[in-house]
Amino acid sequence: MSDRIFDNPIFVKDGNVRIQEISCLEDALEFLYDWPKNRRGPIYQTALRACQRAFDSDFPRSAARDAFASFAKSVRILEEATMPMPWMLAPNPSRSGGVIA
């Protein structure tokens, strides 16, 4: 098991509809590197530095995760995972698409 995986994933909105799971330092760094330059501020910089330090050294992974979650919350893209995501739900048997014989 990778020592870069978060204990609990973070879910963020990526655009208007898509929800992205951030489950490790690599995911967090990729997301941060892709973040628009005109929307980067001090909280973004703090999250980026924390994730880079955790990736490169023994900086606590939990601190990097918390910094990324704080960034996501500050820019209003954090999705609380209090309910299962749609892809986690079992299909509805009453809507199987089959024909009743």
N, C-alpha and C positions, 0 to 999 in steps of 0.2 A: 504494500500500500504506500502511496506517495506521501512524503512528509510535507507536501504543499497543498493538500486537500483540506478545505475548511471542515470543521466539525458539523456545521449546519450551512446549507447553501443559502445564498441571498437571491431573491427574485427581483428583477428590475424590468421596467417598461422600456422597450426598445422601439421607439416610434409610437404610433397611436394604438396599435392592436397587439403586437407581439410581446410576449413576456419571455425574458431570457433568464436562465438559471446560471448563477455565478457560483461555482462549486469549489474553485481552487484559485491559487495565486495567479496561474497562467490566464484563467478566464478574466480575473479582475484586471490584470495588467493589459490584456488585449482590449477590454472594454474602455479602460482609461486612455490608452493610446489612440483609440478611435474617436474619443470624445471631441466635439468641435472646439477648435482653438479659441473661438470667440466666446465660448461659455466656460472657459477654465478660470478658476479663481483660487483663493487661498485654501479653501476646503478641498478642492480638487488636488492641489499641489500636496497637501498633507496626506491625502489618501494615496497618491502616486508614490510619494517617498516611503510611506509605510509599507506598501506592497513591494516596492523594489528592495527595501532593506530586508524584509522577510524572505524574499526570493533569494537574495545574495548572502544572507548571514543567518545568525541564530535569533534575529528579531522575532518576537512572538507572532505566530500566525494569527492568533486570536486578536491581537492588536491591529494587524493589517485588515482583518475581516471587519472589525468594528469601525475602522477608519473608512473603509469602502462603503459600509452601510450608512455611516453618517453623511458621506458625500451624496449617496443615492437619495437619502432622505432630504438633504438640503436642496437638491435640484428637482425634487418631487417625482422621482422615478421609482422609488422603493415600493415594492408590492409586498404586503404582509401575506405570509403563507398560512393564514389561519384556516383556510378551506383548501381541500385538494384541488389541484389544477385540473382543468378539463381533460387532459390526456391521461390523468391518473384514475379517472372514474371508469367503472365497468360499463359496457354498452347496455343500453336500455332494451330488455328483451321484448317489450311490447312494440318496439320500433325496429324490428329485425329486417324489415324490407322484404321478407318472404311472403309467399302467397298462402293463405289459409285454405286448406283442402276440405 
